[in-house]
Amino acid sequence: MRNCLACNTPLVGRIDKKFCDYNCRNAHHNFLNQPSNNQLTKINRQLIKNHRILQEFIDGDVRSIPLSVLKAMGYNEDLRTSVVDDPNDGRIYFIYDISYQQNESEIVLVTKELETYRQTA
Ligand SMILES: [Zn+2]
C-alpha cells in the first residue's frame, strides 16, 4: 500500500493518489518549496507529526489519550489547523482531517468531519 507523501498515512482510493487530501498536498508542496529551516516548514512538519501521532491512536482504536503521553511522543498541543465551536458538541479542534476535543489533561478523538460542522453552523 502507498502512503501519503506528506504525512505517511496509508492511502485509500485511486491508485495514482499521492496525498490524503488537499491539505496534505499543500503541506508537501510548502515543504518542498521553502528553505529547510524557516518557520513555515517547522510548523508544517510539526502539524504533520501531530497528525501521524493521532493517526496511530485512531488505527489502534484508542480514543482518549493523556496529553502527557502525546507530549512524550513529540506532540505539540498548541498546533492545529481548524477550530469549530459547535452548539451541541462544544469546541472541536482539527489537525487536517482528524477531529478531537482537548482539556487540560487529555485529548479525546471524535469522528465528525469539518464539513459536518460547516454545514450545520
Ligand atoms: Zn496525508
Backbone and ligand atoms as CSV (ligand in chain L), in Angstrom:
chain,resi,resn,atom,element,x,y,z
A,1,MET,N,N,0.841,-1.208,0.000
A,1,MET,CA,C,0.000,0.000,0.000
A,1,MET,C,C,0.873,1.254,0.000
A,2,ARG,N,N,0.445,2.247,-0.770
A,2,ARG,CA,C,1.182,3.520,-0.801
A,2,ARG,C,C,0.804,4.375,0.397
A,3,ASN,N,N,1.747,5.239,0.786
A,3,ASN,CA,C,1.473,6.168,1.875
A,3,ASN,C,C,1.499,7.601,1.367
A,4,CYS,N,N,0.758,8.453,2.052
A,4,CYS,CA,C,0.729,9.883,1.731
A,4,CYS,C,C,2.142,10.463,1.776
A,5,LEU,N,N,2.516,11.250,0.776
A,5,LEU,CA,C,3.860,11.833,0.725
A,5,LEU,C,C,4.059,12.888,1.803
A,6,ALA,N,N,2.968,13.442,2.330
A,6,ALA,CA,C,3.092,14.485,3.354
A,6,ALA,C,C,3.115,13.899,4.757
A,7,CYS,N,N,2.143,13.055,5.082
A,7,CYS,CA,C,2.000,12.615,6.476
A,7,CYS,C,C,2.215,11.123,6.667
A,8,ASN,N,N,2.454,10.399,5.576
A,8,ASN,CA,C,2.783,8.978,5.638
A,8,ASN,C,C,1.611,8.069,6.031
A,9,THR,N,N,0.395,8.621,6.003
A,9,THR,CA,C,-0.779,7.798,6.271
A,9,THR,C,C,-1.052,6.890,5.066
A,10,PRO,N,N,-1.386,5.600,5.295
A,10,PRO,CA,C,-1.737,4.742,4.157
A,10,PRO,C,C,-2.905,5.336,3.363
A,11,LEU,N,N,-2.778,5.279,2.036
A,11,LEU,CA,C,-3.782,5.900,1.178
A,11,LEU,C,C,-4.842,4.894,0.760
A,12,VAL,N,N,-6.073,5.363,0.686
A,12,VAL,CA,C,-7.143,4.555,0.116
A,12,VAL,C,C,-7.682,5.294,-1.099
A,13,GLY,N,N,-8.280,4.539,-2.038
A,13,GLY,CA,C,-8.864,5.178,-3.202
A,13,GLY,C,C,-8.006,4.995,-4.434
A,14,ARG,N,N,-7.990,6.013,-5.288
A,14,ARG,CA,C,-7.338,5.889,-6.594
A,14,ARG,C,C,-5.887,5.434,-6.470
A,15,ILE,N,N,-5.471,4.632,-7.415
A,15,ILE,CA,C,-4.140,4.015,-7.350
A,15,ILE,C,C,-3.044,5.048,-7.572
A,16,ASP,N,N,-3.353,6.140,-8.285
A,16,ASP,CA,C,-2.339,7.161,-8.544
A,16,ASP,C,C,-2.361,8.280,-7.507
A,17,LYS,N,N,-3.131,8.081,-6.443
A,17,LYS,CA,C,-3.231,9.096,-5.387
A,17,LYS,C,C,-1.896,9.223,-4.652
A,18,LYS,N,N,-1.492,10.472,-4.360
A,18,LYS,CA,C,-0.229,10.680,-3.655
A,18,LYS,C,C,-0.415,11.285,-2.272
A,19,PHE,N,N,-1.595,11.871,-2.034
A,19,PHE,CA,C,-1.822,12.568,-0.765
A,19,PHE,C,C,-3.192,12.207,-0.200
A,20,CYS,N,N,-3.350,12.363,1.107
A,20,CYS,CA,C,-4.657,12.148,1.753
A,20,CYS,C,C,-5.688,13.091,1.170
A,21,ASP,N,N,-5.303,14.356,1.054
A,21,ASP,CA,C,-6.270,15.382,0.697
A,21,ASP,C,C,-5.525,16.650,0.270
A,22,TYR,N,N,-6.302,17.670,0.025
A,22,TYR,CA,C,-5.794,18.971,-0.377
A,22,TYR,C,C,-4.779,19.519,0.632
A,23,ASN,N,N,-5.079,19.341,1.922
A,23,ASN,CA,C,-4.195,19.899,2.957
A,23,ASN,C,C,-2.818,19.240,2.937
A,24,CYS,N,N,-2.802,17.932,2.760
A,24,CYS,CA,C,-1.515,17.228,2.711
A,24,CYS,C,C,-0.750,17.600,1.441
A,25,ARG,N,N,-1.472,17.752,0.341
A,25,ARG,CA,C,-0.823,18.179,-0.899
A,25,ARG,C,C,-0.162,19.542,-0.693
A,26,ASN,N,N,-0.892,20.456,-0.076
A,26,ASN,CA,C,-0.352,21.790,0.207
A,26,ASN,C,C,0.839,21.727,1.143
A,27,ALA,N,N,0.698,20.933,2.203
A,27,ALA,CA,C,1.779,20.826,3.190
A,27,ALA,C,C,3.048,20.317,2.517
A,28,HIS,N,N,2.881,19.345,1.644
A,28,HIS,CA,C,4.036,18.767,0.963
A,28,HIS,C,C,4.678,19.779,0.013
A,29,HIS,N,N,3.860,20.489,-0.740
A,29,HIS,CA,C,4.414,21.466,-1.668
A,29,HIS,C,C,5.071,22.621,-0.928
A,30,ASN,N,N,4.468,23.020,0.183
A,30,ASN,CA,C,5.115,24.047,1.014
A,30,ASN,C,C,6.463,23.548,1.520
A,31,PHE,N,N,6.447,22.294,1.946
A,31,PHE,CA,C,7.670,21.680,2.460
A,31,PHE,C,C,8.773,21.698,1.401
A,32,LEU,N,N,8.404,21.349,0.161
A,32,LEU,CA,C,9.403,21.306,-0.910
A,32,LEU,C,C,9.870,22.694,-1.333
A,33,ASN,N,N,8.979,23.670,-1.217
A,33,ASN,CA,C,9.272,24.986,-1.795
A,33,ASN,C,C,9.911,25.973,-0.826
A,34,GLN,N,N,10.070,25.580,0.418
A,34,GLN,CA,C,10.614,26.520,1.395
A,34,GLN,C,C,12.048,26.156,1.763
A,35,PRO,N,N,12.836,27.176,2.129
A,35,PRO,CA,C,14.146,26.877,2.703
A,35,PRO,C,C,13.964,25.972,3.929
A,36,SER,N,N,14.929,25.104,4.180
A,36,SER,CA,C,14.699,23.991,5.100
A,36,SER,C,C,14.453,24.401,6.541
A,37,ASN,N,N,14.907,25.557,6.941
A,37,ASN,CA,C,14.781,25.874,8.364
A,37,ASN,C,C,13.807,26.994,8.680
A,38,ASN,N,N,12.987,27.405,7.714
A,38,ASN,CA,C,12.137,28.537,8.050
A,38,ASN,C,C,10.946,28.134,8.897
A,39,GLN,N,N,10.280,29.134,9.422
A,39,GLN,CA,C,9.235,28.907,10.412
A,39,GLN,C,C,8.053,28.121,9.833
A,40,LEU,N,N,7.685,28.417,8.581
A,40,LEU,CA,C,6.557,27.719,7.954
A,40,LEU,C,C,6.840,26.226,7.859
A,41,THR,N,N,8.060,25.897,7.469
A,41,THR,CA,C,8.420,24.489,7.357
A,41,THR,C,C,8.386,23.804,8.707
A,42,LYS,N,N,8.871,24.487,9.734
A,42,LYS,CA,C,8.856,23.901,11.085
A,42,LYS,C,C,7.433,23.626,11.544
A,43,ILE,N,N,6.542,24.584,11.296
A,43,ILE,CA,C,5.147,24.419,11.717
A,43,ILE,C,C,4.499,23.285,10.930
A,44,ASN,N,N,4.728,23.260,9.615
A,44,ASN,CA,C,4.143,22.185,8.801
A,44,ASN,C,C,4.643,20.819,9.250
A,45,ARG,N,N,5.917,20.733,9.513
A,45,ARG,CA,C,6.467,19.453,9.964
A,45,ARG,C,C,5.817,19.020,11.269
A,46,GLN,N,N,5.643,19.975,12.194
A,46,GLN,CA,C,5.050,19.622,13.485
A,46,GLN,C,C,3.584,19.224,13.322
A,47,LEU,N,N,2.857,19.929,12.437
A,47,LEU,CA,C,1.458,19.559,12.192
A,47,LEU,C,C,1.363,18.152,11.626
A,48,ILE,N,N,2.240,17.832,10.696
A,48,ILE,CA,C,2.227,16.503,10.103
A,48,ILE,C,C,2.612,15.458,11.152
A,49,LYS,N,N,3.562,15.816,12.009
A,49,LYS,CA,C,3.934,14.906,13.104
A,49,LYS,C,C,2.747,14.694,14.049
A,50,ASN,N,N,2.073,15.782,14.423
A,50,ASN,CA,C,0.877,15.667,15.272
A,50,ASN,C,C,-0.147,14.740,14.623
A,51,HIS,N,N,-0.380,14.936,13.319
A,51,HIS,CA,C,-1.349,14.129,12.590
A,51,HIS,C,C,-0.944,12.656,12.632
A,52,ARG,N,N,0.311,12.382,12.406
A,52,ARG,CA,C,0.793,10.998,12.384
A,52,ARG,C,C,0.620,10.337,13.763
A,53,ILE,N,N,0.907,11.102,14.819
A,53,ILE,CA,C,0.764,10.560,16.181
A,53,ILE,C,C,-0.704,10.232,16.465
A,54,LEU,N,N,-1.603,11.165,16.162
A,54,LEU,CA,C,-3.027,10.896,16.422
A,54,LEU,C,C,-3.531,9.736,15.564
A,55,GLN,N,N,-3.046,9.671,14.318
A,55,GLN,CA,C,-3.479,8.589,13.424
A,55,GLN,C,C,-3.092,7.220,13.985
A,56,GLU,N,N,-1.961,7.144,14.667
A,56,GLU,CA,C,-1.549,5.873,15.275
A,56,GLU,C,C,-2.570,5.419,16.311
A,57,PHE,N,N,-3.072,6.361,17.103
A,57,PHE,CA,C,-4.069,6.001,18.118
A,57,PHE,C,C,-5.398,5.630,17.465
A,58,ILE,N,N,-5.781,6.354,16.420
A,58,ILE,CA,C,-7.010,6.018,15.695
A,58,ILE,C,C,-6.890,4.607,15.124
A,59,ASP,N,N,-5.761,4.316,14.516
A,59,ASP,CA,C,-5.546,2.983,13.931
A,59,ASP,C,C,-5.607,1.898,15.007
A,60,GLY,N,N,-5.181,2.241,16.252
A,60,GLY,CA,C,-5.240,1.292,17.348
A,60,GLY,C,C,-6.565,1.315,18.083
A,61,ASP,N,N,-7.525,2.080,17.559
A,61,ASP,CA,C,-8.857,2.205,18.147
A,61,ASP,C,C,-8.821,2.766,19.566
A,62,VAL,N,N,-7.843,3.632,19.832
A,62,VAL,CA,C,-7.766,4.338,21.120
A,62,VAL,C,C,-8.332,5.732,20.910
A,63,ARG,N,N,-9.269,6.141,21.762
A,63,ARG,CA,C,-9.941,7.435,21.548
A,63,ARG,C,C,-9.577,8.498,22.577
A,64,SER,N,N,-9.152,8.105,23.764
A,64,SER,CA,C,-8.754,9.065,24.794
A,64,SER,C,C,-7.273,8.895,25.083
A,65,ILE,N,N,-6.535,9.987,24.956
A,65,ILE,CA,C,-5.083,9.899,25.096
A,65,ILE,C,C,-4.599,10.987,26.054
A,66,PRO,N,N,-3.906,10.618,27.138
A,66,PRO,CA,C,-3.375,11.643,28.043
A,66,PRO,C,C,-2.391,12.558,27.320
A,67,LEU,N,N,-2.456,13.857,27.600
A,67,LEU,CA,C,-1.528,14.800,26.976
A,67,LEU,C,C,-0.081,14.466,27.314
A,68,SER,N,N,0.133,13.932,28.521
A,68,SER,CA,C,1.497,13.580,28.923
A,68,SER,C,C,2.085,12.520,27.982
A,69,VAL,N,N,1.241,11.582,27.559
A,69,VAL,CA,C,1.691,10.538,26.623
A,69,VAL,C,C,2.002,11.154,25.262
A,70,LEU,N,N,1.094,12.030,24.808
A,70,LEU,CA,C,1.287,12.665,23.494
A,70,LEU,C,C,2.560,13.505,23.471
A,71,LYS,N,N,2.765,14.298,24.537
A,71,LYS,CA,C,3.956,15.162,24.582
A,71,LYS,C,C,5.231,14.335,24.579
A,72,ALA,N,N,5.190,13.191,25.257
A,72,ALA,CA,C,6.368,12.309,25.275
A,72,ALA,C,C,6.678,11.776,23.877
A,73,MET,N,N,5.659,11.737,23.009
A,73,MET,CA,C,5.845,11.277,21.632
A,73,MET,C,C,6.229,12.412,20.686
A,74,GLY,N,N,6.334,13.639,21.219
A,74,GLY,CA,C,6.716,14.771,20.386
A,74,GLY,C,C,5.561,15.594,19.867
A,75,TYR,N,N,4.376,15.367,20.432
A,75,TYR,CA,C,3.175,16.103,20.023
A,75,TYR,C,C,3.214,17.531,20.559
A,76,ASN,N,N,2.798,18.494,19.744
A,76,ASN,CA,C,2.697,19.893,20.186
A,76,ASN,C,C,1.222,20.259,20.284
A,77,GLU,N,N,0.717,20.406,21.508
A,77,GLU,CA,C,-0.717,20.612,21.735
A,77,GLU,C,C,-1.211,21.978,21.262
A,78,ASP,N,N,-0.320,22.899,20.960
A,78,ASP,CA,C,-0.727,24.247,20.564
A,78,ASP,C,C,-0.981,24.387,19.069
A,79,LEU,N,N,-0.636,23.368,18.286
A,79,LEU,CA,C,-0.787,23.472,16.836
A,79,LEU,C,C,-1.961,22.645,16.339
A,80,ARG,N,N,-2.816,23.289,15.532
A,80,ARG,CA,C,-3.918,22.582,14.877
A,80,ARG,C,C,-4.270,23.385,13.631
A,81,THR,N,N,-5.134,22.832,12.773
A,81,THR,CA,C,-5.442,23.524,11.520
A,81,THR,C,C,-6.791,24.237,11.540
A,82,SER,N,N,-7.729,23.818,12.397
A,82,SER,CA,C,-9.035,24.464,12.479
A,82,SER,C,C,-9.603,24.324,13.885
A,83,VAL,N,N,-10.499,25.257,14.239
A,83,VAL,CA,C,-11.245,25.174,15.493
A,83,VAL,C,C,-12.692,25.507,15.181
A,84,VAL,N,N,-13.626,24.692,15.690
A,84,VAL,CA,C,-15.051,24.950,15.497
A,84,VAL,C,C,-15.724,24.902,16.856
A,85,ASP,N,N,-16.574,25.905,17.151
A,85,ASP,CA,C,-17.392,25.858,18.357
A,85,ASP,C,C,-18.779,25.384,17.963
A,86,ASP,N,N,-19.099,24.155,18.327
A,86,ASP,CA,C,-20.383,23.568,17.969
A,86,ASP,C,C,-21.362,23.747,19.122
A,87,PRO,N,N,-22.602,24.178,18.839
A,87,PRO,CA,C,-23.565,24.409,19.919
A,87,PRO,C,C,-23.861,23.142,20.728
A,88,ASN,N,N,-23.781,21.992,20.127
A,88,ASN,CA,C,-24.064,20.743,20.850
A,88,ASN,C,C,-22.805,20.076,21.392
A,89,ASP,N,N,-21.778,20.043,20.605
A,89,ASP,CA,C,-20.590,19.267,20.968
A,89,ASP,C,C,-19.508,20.085,21.668
A,90,GLY,N,N,-19.627,21.417,21.644
A,90,GLY,CA,C,-18.585,22.246,22.239
A,90,GLY,C,C,-17.455,22.493,21.266
A,91,ARG,N,N,-16.282,22.777,21.810
A,91,ARG,CA,C,-15.155,23.143,20.954
A,91,ARG,C,C,-14.485,21.904,20.369
A,92,ILE,N,N,-14.383,21.899,19.037
A,92,ILE,CA,C,-13.759,20.792,18.321
A,92,ILE,C,C,-12.538,21.323,17.589
A,93,TYR,N,N,-11.408,20.656,17.783
A,93,TYR,CA,C,-10.183,21.021,17.088
A,93,TYR,C,C,-9.935,20.047,15.942
A,94,PHE,N,N,-9.249,20.539,14.926
A,94,PHE,CA,C,-8.885,19.692,13.784
A,94,PHE,C,C,-7.397,19.794,13.496
A,95,ILE,N,N,-6.791,18.654,13.177
A,95,ILE,CA,C,-5.490,18.630,12.502
A,95,ILE,C,C,-5.751,17.941,11.175
A,96,TYR,N,N,-5.843,18.751,10.134
A,96,TYR,CA,C,-6.279,18.263,8.829
A,96,TYR,C,C,-7.626,17.547,8.972
A,97,ASP,N,N,-7.675,16.242,8.713
A,97,ASP,CA,C,-8.950,15.525,8.732
A,97,ASP,C,C,-9.268,14.910,10.094
A,98,ILE,N,N,-8.391,15.023,11.065
A,98,ILE,CA,C,-8.621,14.401,12.373
A,98,ILE,C,C,-9.235,15.421,13.329
A,99,SER,N,N,-10.349,15.044,13.975
A,99,SER,CA,C,-11.030,15.955,14.890
A,99,SER,C,C,-10.940,15.432,16.318
A,100,TYR,N,N,-10.865,16.385,17.272
A,100,TYR,CA,C,-10.713,15.973,18.671
A,100,TYR,C,C,-11.153,17.098,19.596
A,101,GLN,N,N,-11.403,16.719,20.839
A,101,GLN,CA,C,-11.615,17.696,21.900
A,101,GLN,C,C,-10.429,17.601,22.847
A,102,GLN,N,N,-10.155,18.699,23.546
A,102,GLN,CA,C,-8.966,18.740,24.391
A,102,GLN,C,C,-9.291,19.434,25.699
A,103,ASN,N,N,-8.852,18.854,26.803
A,103,ASN,CA,C,-8.910,19.566,28.079
A,103,ASN,C,C,-7.502,19.634,28.651
A,104,GLU,N,N,-7.374,19.987,29.943
A,104,GLU,CA,C,-6.008,20.206,30.443
A,104,GLU,C,C,-5.230,18.904,30.555
A,105,SER,N,N,-5.908,17.758,30.560
A,105,SER,CA,C,-5.175,16.515,30.786
A,105,SER,C,C,-5.197,15.527,29.618
A,106,GLU,N,N,-6.145,15.669,28.688
A,106,GLU,CA,C,-6.206,14.659,27.627
A,106,GLU,C,C,-6.820,15.191,26.336
A,107,ILE,N,N,-6.610,14.394,25.293
A,107,ILE,CA,C,-7.261,14.612,24.001
A,107,ILE,C,C,-8.240,13.469,23.780
A,108,VAL,N,N,-9.458,13.818,23.350
A,108,VAL,CA,C,-10.459,12.801,23.039
A,108,VAL,C,C,-10.795,12.924,21.558
A,109,LEU,N,N,-10.495,11.869,20.813
A,109,LEU,CA,C,-10.726,11.893,19.371
A,109,LEU,C,C,-12.214,11.759,19.074
A,110,VAL,N,N,-12.680,12.506,18.099
A,110,VAL,CA,C,-14.064,12.395,17.641
A,110,VAL,C,C,-14.041,12.083,16.159
A,111,THR,N,N,-15.170,11.631,15.626
A,111,THR,CA,C,-15.153,11.107,14.261
A,111,THR,C,C,-15.774,12.037,13.230
A,112,LYS,N,N,-16.369,13.150,13.683
A,112,LYS,CA,C,-17.027,14.014,12.709
A,112,LYS,C,C,-16.028,14.747,11.833
A,113,GLU,N,N,-16.424,15.029,10.615
A,113,GLU,CA,C,-15.590,15.783,9.696
A,113,GLU,C,C,-15.921,17.266,9.767
A,114,LEU,N,N,-14.949,18.075,9.389
A,114,LEU,CA,C,-15.112,19.524,9.440
A,114,LEU,C,C,-16.345,19.970,8.667
A,115,GLU,N,N,-16.591,19.342,7.514
A,115,GLU,CA,C,-17.741,19.711,6.683
A,115,GLU,C,C,-19.050,19.550,7.445
A,116,THR,N,N,-19.105,18.567,8.350
A,116,THR,CA,C,-20.306,18.341,9.144
A,116,THR,C,C,-20.644,19.583,9.953
A,117,TYR,N,N,-19.608,20.192,10.534
A,117,TYR,CA,C,-19.812,21.381,11.347
A,117,TYR,C,C,-20.112,22.591,10.469
A,118,ARG,N,N,-19.419,22.684,9.347
A,118,ARG,CA,C,-19.646,23.836,8.462
A,118,ARG,C,C,-21.087,23.835,7.959
A,119,GLN,N,N,-21.623,22.636,7.667
A,119,GLN,CA,C,-22.982,22.561,7.119
A,119,GLN,C,C,-24.036,22.921,8.169
A,120,THR,N,N,-23.741,22.613,9.448
A,120,THR,CA,C,-24.742,22.870,10.480
A,120,THR,C,C,-24.546,24.223,11.142
A,121,ALA,N,N,-23.423,24.905,10.869
A,121,ALA,CA,C,-23.130,26.180,11.541
A,121,ALA,C,C,-24.056,27.281,11.024
L,1,ZN,ZN,ZN,-1.579,12.903,4.414
